[in-house]
Amino acid sequence: MPKYLEKLLKSQDTLFQLMRYGFVGGVAFVADYASLYAFTEWLGVQYLVSAALAFIIGLTVNYILSNLIVFATHRLHNRWLEFAIFAIIGVVGLGLNELIMYCACELVGLHYMLAKLISTGLVFFWNFFARKLTLFYKHTDK
């Protein structure tokens, strides 16, 4: 394996973790979006219920892939507690998304699609750094 590829895939440097987290977020988004469509269109589930179920699926995919691909260290040994905190950070991110979109659309007057792009970028960084610093960072004594 070339050195640059090995570094991209295995380095615990924040920049490389952030790049891998971007990939993981993309996969989780596809799982969320596809689940929303499948629950609503194929199974006939009401769209708000579908959205909640799809959010849980996307969150679970994000958690599993973050553990496998992004973060090698864990602060907590209890995986259920770790997932609960991971989910709480995600729910805070969802709230931030709603707040940013509301402010951008209603107060600033941006189109909702542009507001979503801005919100997605900001919430991405919130989710990554909150999860890294809360769950996946081991402080080393020097």
Steps between C-alpha positions, in 0.01 A plus 500: 500500500642844410607710799258785424205256482606329822525838672156602372342177623681452832633833628348635820593852396189720520513605133503138380227408749294792370541377143392148596211645702386683186486168318317336792253789511430455130430129543278571803311765300434250221372245756278766660366633169442156346326379817275806500398427143454125558292540816278767345462386140530124523365427847245781520628637832404862570791725398572647845515152654715391205732796559547405865570134414736602220684738735558210741631281217733774375622565854569129554690472170700811596585354842609161366712645218649767728618220727635291212650769278543833677585470869736244653490614862206499739448673833216270604504123524120473508392504134131560586592812697735607222222459243256694721742794524573470125123519439455798733769688308316409179170626638668827604634518143147450370381785722785721377403414143144615562612819675752593231249433223231704675735795556643484148157482337277708724742761632752530216270405212710227340344228287446183704735295280786746556416507871521119506847507342625750758337308783639166382854637496475651848326200656754264340778673695291506820434125475860411421671707768238436769527125443879501471555703816225339706526134400803420289791692642739371760695761687858386545700614797841629408 
